[in-house]
Amino acid sequence: QMPMALPSIMTGINQTLMLSLSMAVIAAMIGAGGLGAVVFRSITRVEVGPGFEAGLAIVLLAILLDRLSQNLARPSKGPERVAPRAPEPA
C-alpha cells in the first residue's frame, strides 16, 4: 500500500515546504531571523531594493523546492532499453 500512498505523501511534503516558506515573513514579525526578516525590515523602512531581492530569493527557493519534491514524487522508471538496430542490407 505504500507505493500507492507515495504521491499523496509527497504532495503533503510539498505543501508543508511551501507553507514553511510563506511563514518566513510572518515569523519575522515576532523576531525570527533569515530572509523573512530582511523582507519585513525592508517593508517597514520602505526599502524596495533589499526587500525585492530577499523576496525574489524566497520565491526562487520555493520554485526549486517545489520542482525537487515533484520530481521525487514521480515513480522512477528503469533504464530505457533500446533494441539494437538491424543491420542494413548491403
PDB file of N, CA, C and O in Angstrom, chain B, residues numbered from 101:
ATOM      1  N   GLN B 101       0.812  -1.193   0.000  1.00  0.00           N
ATOM      2  CA  GLN B 101       0.000   0.000   0.000  1.00  0.00           C
ATOM      3  C   GLN B 101       0.856   1.258   0.000  1.00  0.00           C
ATOM      4  O   GLN B 101       0.393   2.333  -0.382  1.00  0.00           O
ATOM      5  N   MET B 102       2.101   1.122   0.427  1.00  0.00           N
ATOM      6  CA  MET B 102       2.964   2.296   0.478  1.00  0.00           C
ATOM      7  C   MET B 102       3.208   2.893  -0.910  1.00  0.00           C
ATOM      8  O   MET B 102       3.146   4.115  -1.046  1.00  0.00           O
ATOM      9  N   PRO B 103       3.481   2.098  -1.944  1.00  0.00           N
ATOM     10  CA  PRO B 103       3.685   2.719  -3.261  1.00  0.00           C
ATOM     11  C   PRO B 103       2.468   3.494  -3.749  1.00  0.00           C
ATOM     12  O   PRO B 103       2.613   4.493  -4.455  1.00  0.00           O
ATOM     13  N   MET B 104       1.264   3.044  -3.380  1.00  0.00           N
ATOM     14  CA  MET B 104       0.064   3.760  -3.809  1.00  0.00           C
ATOM     15  C   MET B 104      -0.105   5.065  -3.031  1.00  0.00           C
ATOM     16  O   MET B 104      -0.673   6.025  -3.551  1.00  0.00           O
ATOM     17  N   ALA B 105       0.377   5.105  -1.805  1.00  0.00           N
ATOM     18  CA  ALA B 105       0.225   6.297  -0.969  1.00  0.00           C
ATOM     19  C   ALA B 105       1.330   7.320  -1.192  1.00  0.00           C
ATOM     20  O   ALA B 105       1.212   8.463  -0.752  1.00  0.00           O
ATOM     21  N   LEU B 106       2.402   6.920  -1.871  1.00  0.00           N
ATOM     22  CA  LEU B 106       3.549   7.811  -2.028  1.00  0.00           C
ATOM     23  C   LEU B 106       3.210   9.146  -2.687  1.00  0.00           C
ATOM     24  O   LEU B 106       3.704  10.172  -2.220  1.00  0.00           O
ATOM     25  N   PRO B 107       2.394   9.196  -3.750  1.00  0.00           N
ATOM     26  CA  PRO B 107       2.056  10.511  -4.314  1.00  0.00           C
ATOM     27  C   PRO B 107       1.349  11.431  -3.317  1.00  0.00           C
ATOM     28  O   PRO B 107       1.611  12.634  -3.292  1.00  0.00           O
ATOM     29  N   SER B 108       0.465  10.879  -2.506  1.00  0.00           N
ATOM     30  CA  SER B 108      -0.228  11.699  -1.503  1.00  0.00           C
ATOM     31  C   SER B 108       0.729  12.179  -0.421  1.00  0.00           C
ATOM     32  O   SER B 108       0.633  13.317   0.039  1.00  0.00           O
ATOM     33  N   ILE B 109       1.639  11.325  -0.021  1.00  0.00           N
ATOM     34  CA  ILE B 109       2.625  11.707   0.991  1.00  0.00           C
ATOM     35  C   ILE B 109       3.526  12.806   0.456  1.00  0.00           C
ATOM     36  O   ILE B 109       3.804  13.779   1.158  1.00  0.00           O
ATOM     37  N   MET B 110       3.985  12.660  -0.782  1.00  0.00           N
ATOM     38  CA  MET B 110       4.871  13.669  -1.367  1.00  0.00           C
ATOM     39  C   MET B 110       4.135  14.988  -1.595  1.00  0.00           C
ATOM     40  O   MET B 110       4.738  16.056  -1.494  1.00  0.00           O
ATOM     41  N   THR B 111       2.843  14.926  -1.901  1.00  0.00           N
ATOM     42  CA  THR B 111       2.055  16.153  -2.028  1.00  0.00           C
ATOM     43  C   THR B 111       1.986  16.873  -0.683  1.00  0.00           C
ATOM     44  O   THR B 111       2.089  18.098  -0.624  1.00  0.00           O
ATOM     45  N   GLY B 112       1.813  16.116   0.385  1.00  0.00           N
ATOM     46  CA  GLY B 112       1.805  16.708   1.721  1.00  0.00           C
ATOM     47  C   GLY B 112       3.141  17.336   2.081  1.00  0.00           C
ATOM     48  O   GLY B 112       3.184  18.414   2.674  1.00  0.00           O
ATOM     49  N   ILE B 113       4.229  16.668   1.726  1.00  0.00           N
ATOM     50  CA  ILE B 113       5.561  17.227   1.979  1.00  0.00           C
ATOM     51  C   ILE B 113       5.752  18.504   1.179  1.00  0.00           C
ATOM     52  O   ILE B 113       6.290  19.487   1.688  1.00  0.00           O
ATOM     53  N   ASN B 114       5.311  18.491  -0.073  1.00  0.00           N
ATOM     54  CA  ASN B 114       5.417  19.671  -0.934  1.00  0.00           C
ATOM     55  C   ASN B 114       4.640  20.840  -0.326  1.00  0.00           C
ATOM     56  O   ASN B 114       5.154  21.957  -0.262  1.00  0.00           O
ATOM     57  N   GLN B 115       3.428  20.596   0.113  1.00  0.00           N
ATOM     58  CA  GLN B 115       2.618  21.663   0.700  1.00  0.00           C
ATOM     59  C   GLN B 115       3.231  22.180   2.001  1.00  0.00           C
ATOM     60  O   GLN B 115       3.158  23.374   2.293  1.00  0.00           O
ATOM     61  N   THR B 116       3.832  21.285   2.781  1.00  0.00           N
ATOM     62  CA  THR B 116       4.489  21.695   4.014  1.00  0.00           C
ATOM     63  C   THR B 116       5.683  22.597   3.725  1.00  0.00           C
ATOM     64  O   THR B 116       5.903  23.585   4.426  1.00  0.00           O
ATOM     65  N   LEU B 117       6.452  22.258   2.695  1.00  0.00           N
ATOM     66  CA  LEU B 117       7.585  23.106   2.304  1.00  0.00           C
ATOM     67  C   LEU B 117       7.116  24.496   1.888  1.00  0.00           C
ATOM     68  O   LEU B 117       7.698  25.504   2.289  1.00  0.00           O
ATOM     69  N   MET B 118       6.062  24.541   1.083  1.00  0.00           N
ATOM     70  CA  MET B 118       5.562  25.840   0.621  1.00  0.00           C
ATOM     71  C   MET B 118       5.013  26.667   1.788  1.00  0.00           C
ATOM     72  O   MET B 118       5.211  27.881   1.841  1.00  0.00           O
ATOM     73  N   LEU B 119       4.331  26.011   2.713  1.00  0.00           N
ATOM     74  CA  LEU B 119       3.791  26.716   3.880  1.00  0.00           C
ATOM     75  C   LEU B 119       4.913  27.260   4.753  1.00  0.00           C
ATOM     76  O   LEU B 119       4.825  28.380   5.257  1.00  0.00           O
ATOM     77  N   SER B 120       5.965  26.473   4.932  1.00  0.00           N
ATOM     78  CA  SER B 120       7.070  26.946   5.774  1.00  0.00           C
ATOM     79  C   SER B 120       7.772  28.139   5.144  1.00  0.00           C
ATOM     80  O   SER B 120       8.214  29.037   5.861  1.00  0.00           O
ATOM     81  N   LEU B 121       7.884  28.169   3.823  1.00  0.00           N
ATOM     82  CA  LEU B 121       8.484  29.331   3.172  1.00  0.00           C
ATOM     83  C   LEU B 121       7.587  30.556   3.281  1.00  0.00           C
ATOM     84  O   LEU B 121       8.079  31.674   3.439  1.00  0.00           O
ATOM     85  N   SER B 122       6.288  30.358   3.200  1.00  0.00           N
ATOM     86  CA  SER B 122       5.391  31.507   3.338  1.00  0.00           C
ATOM     87  C   SER B 122       5.377  32.030   4.771  1.00  0.00           C
ATOM     88  O   SER B 122       5.086  33.204   5.002  1.00  0.00           O
ATOM     89  N   MET B 123       5.688  31.173   5.722  1.00  0.00           N
ATOM     90  CA  MET B 123       5.723  31.592   7.124  1.00  0.00           C
ATOM     91  C   MET B 123       6.998  32.345   7.473  1.00  0.00           C
ATOM     92  O   MET B 123       7.099  32.897   8.569  1.00  0.00           O
ATOM     93  N   ALA B 124       7.977  32.382   6.570  1.00  0.00           N
ATOM     94  CA  ALA B 124       9.252  33.048   6.869  1.00  0.00           C
ATOM     95  C   ALA B 124       9.041  34.523   7.183  1.00  0.00           C
ATOM     96  O   ALA B 124       9.607  35.037   8.148  1.00  0.00           O
ATOM     97  N   VAL B 125       8.241  35.201   6.388  1.00  0.00           N
ATOM     98  CA  VAL B 125       7.999  36.628   6.612  1.00  0.00           C
ATOM     99  C   VAL B 125       7.118  36.831   7.840  1.00  0.00           C
ATOM    100  O   VAL B 125       7.334  37.764   8.612  1.00  0.00           O
ATOM    101  N   ILE B 126       6.140  35.973   8.021  1.00  0.00           N
ATOM    102  CA  ILE B 126       5.258  36.097   9.185  1.00  0.00           C
ATOM    103  C   ILE B 126       6.047  35.865  10.474  1.00  0.00           C
ATOM    104  O   ILE B 126       5.823  36.548  11.473  1.00  0.00           O
ATOM    105  N   ALA B 127       6.974  34.899  10.451  1.00  0.00           N
ATOM    106  CA  ALA B 127       7.792  34.632  11.634  1.00  0.00           C
ATOM    107  C   ALA B 127       8.723  35.797  11.942  1.00  0.00           C
ATOM    108  O   ALA B 127       9.079  36.018  13.099  1.00  0.00           O
ATOM    109  N   ALA B 128       9.117  36.541  10.919  1.00  0.00           N
ATOM    110  CA  ALA B 128       9.980  37.706  11.144  1.00  0.00           C
ATOM    111  C   ALA B 128       9.269  38.782  11.956  1.00  0.00           C
ATOM    112  O   ALA B 128       9.919  39.598  12.608  1.00  0.00           O
ATOM    113  N   MET B 129       7.943  38.787  11.921  1.00  0.00           N
ATOM    114  CA  MET B 129       7.189  39.781  12.690  1.00  0.00           C
ATOM    115  C   MET B 129       7.335  39.570  14.190  1.00  0.00           C
ATOM    116  O   MET B 129       7.140  40.502  14.971  1.00  0.00           O
ATOM    117  N   ILE B 130       7.675  38.351  14.595  1.00  0.00           N
ATOM    118  CA  ILE B 130       7.853  38.086  16.026  1.00  0.00           C
ATOM    119  C   ILE B 130       9.325  37.906  16.383  1.00  0.00           C
ATOM    120  O   ILE B 130       9.652  37.417  17.464  1.00  0.00           O
ATOM    121  N   GLY B 131      10.208  38.301  15.472  1.00  0.00           N
ATOM    122  CA  GLY B 131      11.622  38.315  15.815  1.00  0.00           C
ATOM    123  C   GLY B 131      12.481  37.226  15.215  1.00  0.00           C
ATOM    124  O   GLY B 131      13.672  37.168  15.521  1.00  0.00           O
ATOM    125  N   ALA B 132      11.943  36.367  14.382  1.00  0.00           N
ATOM    126  CA  ALA B 132      12.763  35.339  13.746  1.00  0.00           C
ATOM    127  C   ALA B 132      13.674  35.988  12.710  1.00  0.00           C
ATOM    128  O   ALA B 132      13.333  37.028  12.147  1.00  0.00           O
ATOM    129  N   GLY B 133      14.808  35.390  12.462  1.00  0.00           N
ATOM    130  CA  GLY B 133      15.761  35.948  11.505  1.00  0.00           C
ATOM    131  C   GLY B 133      15.575  35.359  10.120  1.00  0.00           C
ATOM    132  O   GLY B 133      14.524  34.803   9.800  1.00  0.00           O
ATOM    133  N   GLY B 134      16.599  35.488   9.312  1.00  0.00           N
ATOM    134  CA  GLY B 134      16.599  34.910   7.980  1.00  0.00           C
ATOM    135  C   GLY B 134      16.093  35.861   6.922  1.00  0.00           C
ATOM    136  O   GLY B 134      16.011  37.071   7.138  1.00  0.00           O
ATOM    137  N   LEU B 135      15.753  35.297   5.766  1.00  0.00           N
ATOM    138  CA  LEU B 135      15.278  36.115   4.647  1.00  0.00           C
ATOM    139  C   LEU B 135      13.975  36.829   4.973  1.00  0.00           C
ATOM    140  O   LEU B 135      13.732  37.936   4.492  1.00  0.00           O
ATOM    141  N   GLY B 136      13.144  36.205   5.782  1.00  0.00           N
ATOM    142  CA  GLY B 136      11.891  36.842   6.170  1.00  0.00           C
ATOM    143  C   GLY B 136      12.122  38.135   6.929  1.00  0.00           C
ATOM    144  O   GLY B 136      11.365  39.095   6.784  1.00  0.00           O
ATOM    145  N   ALA B 137      13.177  38.154   7.745  1.00  0.00           N
ATOM    146  CA  ALA B 137      13.491  39.369   8.494  1.00  0.00           C
ATOM    147  C   ALA B 137      13.925  40.487   7.559  1.00  0.00           C
ATOM    148  O   ALA B 137      13.593  41.652   7.774  1.00  0.00           O
ATOM    149  N   VAL B 138      14.671  40.125   6.518  1.00  0.00           N
ATOM    150  CA  VAL B 138      15.101  41.136   5.544  1.00  0.00           C
ATOM    151  C   VAL B 138      13.889  41.714   4.821  1.00  0.00           C
ATOM    152  O   VAL B 138      13.796  42.926   4.629  1.00  0.00           O
ATOM    153  N   VAL B 139      12.968  40.850   4.424  1.00  0.00           N
ATOM    154  CA  VAL B 139      11.757  41.315   3.737  1.00  0.00           C
ATOM    155  C   VAL B 139      10.940  42.206   4.667  1.00  0.00           C
ATOM    156  O   VAL B 139      10.505  43.286   4.268  1.00  0.00           O
ATOM    157  N   PHE B 140      10.731  41.763   5.893  1.00  0.00           N
ATOM    158  CA  PHE B 140       9.916  42.535   6.834  1.00  0.00           C
ATOM    159  C   PHE B 140      10.554  43.887   7.157  1.00  0.00           C
ATOM    160  O   PHE B 140       9.869  44.909   7.191  1.00  0.00           O
ATOM    161  N   ARG B 141      11.859  43.885   7.391  1.00  0.00           N
ATOM    162  CA  ARG B 141      12.562  45.145   7.679  1.00  0.00           C
ATOM    163  C   ARG B 141      12.472  46.095   6.488  1.00  0.00           C
ATOM    164  O   ARG B 141      12.298  47.302   6.657  1.00  0.00           O
ATOM    165  N   SER B 142      12.592  45.537   5.279  1.00  0.00           N
ATOM    166  CA  SER B 142      12.516  46.373   4.075  1.00  0.00           C
ATOM    167  C   SER B 142      11.122  46.956   3.886  1.00  0.00           C
ATOM    168  O   SER B 142      10.973  48.087   3.425  1.00  0.00           O
ATOM    169  N   ILE B 143      10.109  46.186   4.242  1.00  0.00           N
ATOM    170  CA  ILE B 143       8.736  46.689   4.132  1.00  0.00           C
ATOM    171  C   ILE B 143       8.511  47.828   5.125  1.00  0.00           C
ATOM    172  O   ILE B 143       7.914  48.848   4.782  1.00  0.00           O
ATOM    173  N   THR B 144       8.989  47.650   6.354  1.00  0.00           N
ATOM    174  CA  THR B 144       8.757  48.685   7.366  1.00  0.00           C
ATOM    175  C   THR B 144       9.550  49.956   7.092  1.00  0.00           C
ATOM    176  O   THR B 144       9.122  51.045   7.472  1.00  0.00           O
ATOM    177  N   ARG B 145      10.696  49.828   6.439  1.00  0.00           N
ATOM    178  CA  ARG B 145      11.528  51.001   6.148  1.00  0.00           C
ATOM    179  C   ARG B 145      11.341  51.527   4.725  1.00  0.00           C
ATOM    180  O   ARG B 145      11.999  52.489   4.329  1.00  0.00           O
ATOM    181  N   VAL B 146      10.466  50.914   3.972  1.00  0.00           N
ATOM    182  CA  VAL B 146      10.192  51.268   2.579  1.00  0.00           C
ATOM    183  C   VAL B 146      11.492  51.254   1.757  1.00  0.00           C
ATOM    184  O   VAL B 146      11.786  52.190   1.015  1.00  0.00           O
ATOM    185  N   GLU B 147      12.254  50.171   1.912  1.00  0.00           N
ATOM    186  CA  GLU B 147      13.459  49.948   1.119  1.00  0.00           C
ATOM    187  C   GLU B 147      13.124  48.895   0.068  1.00  0.00           C
ATOM    188  O   GLU B 147      13.104  47.698   0.355  1.00  0.00           O
ATOM    189  N   VAL B 148      12.867  49.352  -1.132  1.00  0.00           N
ATOM    190  CA  VAL B 148      12.374  48.457  -2.178  1.00  0.00           C
ATOM    191  C   VAL B 148      13.437  47.454  -2.613  1.00  0.00           C
ATOM    192  O   VAL B 148      13.133  46.272  -2.774  1.00  0.00           O
ATOM    193  N   GLY B 149      14.659  47.896  -2.803  1.00  0.00           N
ATOM    194  CA  GLY B 149      15.717  47.032  -3.334  1.00  0.00           C
ATOM    195  C   GLY B 149      15.984  45.792  -2.503  1.00  0.00           C
ATOM    196  O   GLY B 149      15.839  44.678  -3.006  1.00  0.00           O
ATOM    197  N   PRO B 150      16.375  45.953  -1.235  1.00  0.00           N
ATOM    198  CA  PRO B 150      16.649  44.767  -0.418  1.00  0.00           C
ATOM    199  C   PRO B 150      15.421  43.878  -0.226  1.00  0.00           C
ATOM    200  O   PRO B 150      15.540  42.654  -0.181  1.00  0.00           O
ATOM    201  N   GLY B 151      14.254  44.486  -0.116  1.00  0.00           N
ATOM    202  CA  GLY B 151      13.031  43.693   0.025  1.00  0.00           C
ATOM    203  C   GLY B 151      12.742  42.870  -1.208  1.00  0.00           C
ATOM    204  O   GLY B 151      12.331  41.713  -1.118  1.00  0.00           O
ATOM    205  N   PHE B 152      12.962  43.484  -2.375  1.00  0.00           N
ATOM    206  CA  PHE B 152      12.741  42.764  -3.629  1.00  0.00           C
ATOM    207  C   PHE B 152      13.722  41.607  -3.765  1.00  0.00           C
ATOM    208  O   PHE B 152      13.340  40.509  -4.169  1.00  0.00           O
ATOM    209  N   GLU B 153      14.985  41.852  -3.429  1.00  0.00           N
ATOM    210  CA  GLU B 153      15.995  40.800  -3.537  1.00  0.00           C
ATOM    211  C   GLU B 153      15.688  39.628  -2.610  1.00  0.00           C
ATOM    212  O   GLU B 153      15.753  38.471  -3.025  1.00  0.00           O
ATOM    213  N   ALA B 154      15.356  39.925  -1.367  1.00  0.00           N
ATOM    214  CA  ALA B 154      15.057  38.858  -0.416  1.00  0.00           C
ATOM    215  C   ALA B 154      13.770  38.134  -0.797  1.00  0.00           C
ATOM    216  O   ALA B 154      13.687  36.911  -0.683  1.00  0.00           O
ATOM    217  N   GLY B 155      12.769  38.885  -1.250  1.00  0.00           N
ATOM    218  CA  GLY B 155      11.524  38.255  -1.693  1.00  0.00           C
ATOM    219  C   GLY B 155      11.742  37.369  -2.903  1.00  0.00           C
ATOM    220  O   GLY B 155      11.173  36.282  -2.993  1.00  0.00           O
ATOM    221  N   LEU B 156      12.563  37.829  -3.833  1.00  0.00           N
ATOM    222  CA  LEU B 156      12.879  37.024  -5.016  1.00  0.00           C
ATOM    223  C   LEU B 156      13.637  35.764  -4.623  1.00  0.00           C
ATOM    224  O   LEU B 156      13.415  34.700  -5.201  1.00  0.00           O
ATOM    225  N   ALA B 157      14.530  35.877  -3.642  1.00  0.00           N
ATOM    226  CA  ALA B 157      15.257  34.697  -3.166  1.00  0.00           C
ATOM    227  C   ALA B 157      14.296  33.674  -2.562  1.00  0.00           C
ATOM    228  O   ALA B 157      14.462  32.473  -2.771  1.00  0.00           O
ATOM    229  N   ILE B 158      13.304  34.137  -1.822  1.00  0.00           N
ATOM    230  CA  ILE B 158      12.318  33.221  -1.239  1.00  0.00           C
ATOM    231  C   ILE B 158      11.504  32.554  -2.341  1.00  0.00           C
ATOM    232  O   ILE B 158      11.238  31.354  -2.272  1.00  0.00           O
ATOM    233  N   VAL B 159      11.108  33.313  -3.352  1.00  0.00           N
ATOM    234  CA  VAL B 159      10.325  32.755  -4.463  1.00  0.00           C
ATOM    235  C   VAL B 159      11.145  31.727  -5.233  1.00  0.00           C
ATOM    236  O   VAL B 159      10.640  30.652  -5.557  1.00  0.00           O
ATOM    237  N   LEU B 160      12.404  32.043  -5.530  1.00  0.00           N
ATOM    238  CA  LEU B 160      13.252  31.093  -6.257  1.00  0.00           C
ATOM    239  C   LEU B 160      13.497  29.830  -5.442  1.00  0.00           C
ATOM    240  O   LEU B 160      13.534  28.729  -5.991  1.00  0.00           O
ATOM    241  N   LEU B 161      13.662  29.989  -4.139  1.00  0.00           N
ATOM    242  CA  LEU B 161      13.813  28.828  -3.270  1.00  0.00           C
ATOM    243  C   LEU B 161      12.543  27.983  -3.272  1.00  0.00           C
ATOM    244  O   LEU B 161      12.614  26.754  -3.274  1.00  0.00           O
ATOM    245  N   ALA B 162      11.395  28.629  -3.272  1.00  0.00           N
ATOM    246  CA  ALA B 162      10.119  27.902  -3.316  1.00  0.00           C
ATOM    247  C   ALA B 162       9.974  27.139  -4.628  1.00  0.00           C
ATOM    248  O   ALA B 162       9.538  25.988  -4.629  1.00  0.00           O
ATOM    249  N   ILE B 163      10.336  27.769  -5.740  1.00  0.00           N
ATOM    250  CA  ILE B 163      10.244  27.093  -7.040  1.00  0.00           C
ATOM    251  C   ILE B 163      11.177  25.892  -7.075  1.00  0.00           C
ATOM    252  O   ILE B 163      10.793  24.816  -7.532  1.00  0.00           O
ATOM    253  N   LEU B 164      12.402  26.076  -6.594  1.00  0.00           N
ATOM    254  CA  LEU B 164      13.377  24.990  -6.587  1.00  0.00           C
ATOM    255  C   LEU B 164      12.896  23.817  -5.737  1.00  0.00           C
ATOM    256  O   LEU B 164      12.958  22.668  -6.174  1.00  0.00           O
ATOM    257  N   LEU B 165      12.421  24.101  -4.533  1.00  0.00           N
ATOM    258  CA  LEU B 165      11.939  23.032  -3.657  1.00  0.00           C
ATOM    259  C   LEU B 165      10.684  22.371  -4.206  1.00  0.00           C
ATOM    260  O   LEU B 165      10.492  21.167  -4.031  1.00  0.00           O
ATOM    261  N   ASP B 166       9.824  23.144  -4.869  1.00  0.00           N
ATOM    262  CA  ASP B 166       8.615  22.589  -5.472  1.00  0.00           C
ATOM    263  C   ASP B 166       8.971  21.600  -6.573  1.00  0.00           C
ATOM    264  O   ASP B 166       8.437  20.491  -6.613  1.00  0.00           O
ATOM    265  N   ARG B 167       9.862  21.995  -7.454  1.00  0.00           N
ATOM    266  CA  ARG B 167      10.258  21.102  -8.553  1.00  0.00           C
ATOM    267  C   ARG B 167      10.972  19.864  -8.033  1.00  0.00           C
ATOM    268  O   ARG B 167      10.766  18.760  -8.536  1.00  0.00           O
ATOM    269  N   LEU B 168      11.812  20.056  -7.023  1.00  0.00           N
ATOM    270  CA  LEU B 168      12.540  18.931  -6.456  1.00  0.00           C
ATOM    271  C   LEU B 168      11.590  17.924  -5.819  1.00  0.00           C
ATOM    272  O   LEU B 168      11.724  16.719  -6.036  1.00  0.00           O
ATOM    273  N   SER B 169      10.635  18.408  -5.037  1.00  0.00           N
ATOM    274  CA  SER B 169       9.696  17.489  -4.388  1.00  0.00           C
ATOM    275  C   SER B 169       8.761  16.837  -5.398  1.00  0.00           C
ATOM    276  O   SER B 169       8.352  15.692  -5.204  1.00  0.00           O
ATOM    277  N   GLN B 170       8.416  17.541  -6.471  1.00  0.00           N
ATOM    278  CA  GLN B 170       7.592  16.921  -7.510  1.00  0.00           C
ATOM    279  C   GLN B 170       8.350  15.817  -8.229  1.00  0.00           C
ATOM    280  O   GLN B 170       7.779  14.770  -8.536  1.00  0.00           O
ATOM    281  N   ASN B 171       9.630  16.040  -8.499  1.00  0.00           N
ATOM    282  CA  ASN B 171      10.418  15.007  -9.169  1.00  0.00           C
ATOM    283  C   ASN B 171      10.644  13.802  -8.275  1.00  0.00           C
ATOM    284  O   ASN B 171      10.714  12.674  -8.763  1.00  0.00           O
ATOM    285  N   LEU B 172      10.758  14.022  -6.977  1.00  0.00           N
ATOM    286  CA  LEU B 172      10.902  12.893  -6.067  1.00  0.00           C
ATOM    287  C   LEU B 172       9.615  12.084  -5.973  1.00  0.00           C
ATOM    288  O   LEU B 172       9.659  10.888  -5.685  1.00  0.00           O
ATOM    289  N   ALA B 173       8.482  12.713  -6.210  1.00  0.00           N
ATOM    290  CA  ALA B 173       7.191  12.026  -6.111  1.00  0.00           C
ATOM    291  C   ALA B 173       6.915  11.151  -7.324  1.00  0.00           C
ATOM    292  O   ALA B 173       6.154  10.187  -7.237  1.00  0.00           O
ATOM    293  N   ARG B 174       7.530  11.481  -8.452  1.00  0.00           N
ATOM    294  CA  ARG B 174       7.281  10.686  -9.653  1.00  0.00           C
ATOM    295  C   ARG B 174       7.910   9.311  -9.513  1.00  0.00           C
ATOM    296  O   ARG B 174       9.030   9.181  -9.018  1.00  0.00           O
ATOM    297  N   PRO B 175       7.190   8.290  -9.947  1.00  0.00           N
ATOM    298  CA  PRO B 175       7.797   6.957  -9.901  1.00  0.00           C
ATOM    299  C   PRO B 175       8.973   6.898 -10.872  1.00  0.00           C
ATOM    300  O   PRO B 175       8.890   7.356 -12.011  1.00  0.00           O
ATOM    301  N   SER B 176      10.055   6.327 -10.392  1.00  0.00           N
ATOM    302  CA  SER B 176      11.236   6.258 -11.254  1.00  0.00           C
ATOM    303  C   SER B 176      11.077   5.116 -12.246  1.00  0.00           C
ATOM    304  O   SER B 176      10.596   4.032 -11.918  1.00  0.00           O
ATOM    305  N   LYS B 177      11.492   5.398 -13.442  1.00  0.00           N
ATOM    306  CA  LYS B 177      11.465   4.379 -14.478  1.00  0.00           C
ATOM    307  C   LYS B 177      12.854   3.780 -14.557  1.00  0.00           C
ATOM    308  O   LYS B 177      13.852   4.472 -14.355  1.00  0.00           O
ATOM    309  N   GLY B 178      12.913   2.522 -14.845  1.00  0.00           N
ATOM    310  CA  GLY B 178      14.207   1.867 -15.002  1.00  0.00           C
ATOM    311  C   GLY B 178      14.911   2.404 -16.233  1.00  0.00           C
ATOM    312  O   GLY B 178      14.339   3.176 -17.001  1.00  0.00           O
ATOM    313  N   PRO B 179      16.147   1.993 -16.413  1.00  0.00           N
ATOM    314  CA  PRO B 179      16.848   2.466 -17.606  1.00  0.00           C
ATOM    315  C   PRO B 179      16.138   1.984 -18.864  1.00  0.00           C
ATOM    316  O   PRO B 179      15.756   0.820 -18.985  1.00  0.00           O
ATOM    317  N   GLU B 180      15.978   2.901 -19.775  1.00  0.00           N
ATOM    318  CA  GLU B 180      15.293   2.534 -21.014  1.00  0.00           C
ATOM    319  C   GLU B 180      16.218   1.676 -21.854  1.00  0.00           C
ATOM    320  O   GLU B 180      17.402   1.972 -22.017  1.00  0.00           O
ATOM    321  N   ARG B 181      15.659   0.628 -22.372  1.00  0.00           N
ATOM    322  CA  ARG B 181      16.449  -0.272 -23.207  1.00  0.00           C
ATOM    323  C   ARG B 181      16.098  -0.012 -24.657  1.00  0.00           C
ATOM    324  O   ARG B 181      14.931   0.037 -25.046  1.00  0.00           O
ATOM    325  N   VAL B 182      17.110   0.145 -25.412  1.00  0.00           N
ATOM    326  CA  VAL B 182      16.919   0.379 -26.833  1.00  0.00           C
ATOM    327  C   VAL B 182      17.311  -0.893 -27.556  1.00  0.00           C
ATOM    328  O   VAL B 182      18.407  -1.423 -27.375  1.00  0.00           O
ATOM    329  N   ALA B 183      16.400  -1.366 -28.374  1.00  0.00           N
ATOM    330  CA  ALA B 183      16.686  -2.583 -29.134  1.00  0.00           C
ATOM    331  C   ALA B 183      17.777  -2.290 -30.156  1.00  0.00           C
ATOM    332  O   ALA B 183      17.785  -1.225 -30.773  1.00  0.00           O
ATOM    333  N   PRO B 184      18.695  -3.232 -30.334  1.00  0.00           N
ATOM    334  CA  PRO B 184      19.731  -3.000 -31.340  1.00  0.00           C
ATOM    335  C   PRO B 184      19.118  -2.894 -32.729  1.00  0.00           C
ATOM    336  O   PRO B 184      18.155  -3.586 -33.060  1.00  0.00           O
ATOM    337  N   ARG B 185      19.690  -2.024 -33.518  1.00  0.00           N
ATOM    338  CA  ARG B 185      19.175  -1.817 -34.863  1.00  0.00           C
ATOM    339  C   ARG B 185      19.612  -2.968 -35.767  1.00  0.00           C
ATOM    340  O   ARG B 185      20.739  -3.457 -35.689  1.00  0.00           O
ATOM    341  N   ALA B 186      18.700  -3.374 -36.608  1.00  0.00           N
ATOM    342  CA  ALA B 186      19.019  -4.448 -37.559  1.00  0.00           C
ATOM    343  C   ALA B 186      20.032  -3.929 -38.577  1.00  0.00           C
ATOM    344  O   ALA B 186      19.969  -2.769 -38.983  1.00  0.00           O
ATOM    345  N   PRO B 187      20.959  -4.782 -38.984  1.00  0.00           N
ATOM    346  CA  PRO B 187      21.938  -4.333 -39.979  1.00  0.00           C
ATOM    347  C   PRO B 187      21.258  -3.994 -41.300  1.00  0.00           C
ATOM    348  O   PRO B 187      20.300  -4.647 -41.714  1.00  0.00           O
ATOM    349  N   GLU B 188      21.772  -2.967 -41.942  1.00  0.00           N
ATOM    350  CA  GLU B 188      21.204  -2.563 -43.232  1.00  0.00           C
ATOM    351  C   GLU B 188      21.714  -3.494 -44.325  1.00  0.00           C
ATOM    352  O   GLU B 188      22.868  -3.925 -44.302  1.00  0.00           O
ATOM    353  N   PRO B 189      20.834  -3.800 -45.286  1.00  0.00           N
ATOM    354  CA  PRO B 189      21.283  -4.686 -46.380  1.00  0.00           C
ATOM    355  C   PRO B 189      22.356  -3.984 -47.221  1.00  0.00           C
ATOM    356  O   PRO B 189      22.304  -2.779 -47.463  1.00  0.00           O
ATOM    357  N   ALA B 190      23.307  -4.775 -47.644  1.00  0.00           N
ATOM    358  CA  ALA B 190      24.407  -4.207 -48.443  1.00  0.00           C
ATOM    359  C   ALA B 190      24.082  -4.096 -49.899  1.00  0.00           C
ATOM    360  O   ALA B 190      24.913  -3.637 -50.683  1.00  0.00           O
TER     361      ALA B 190
END
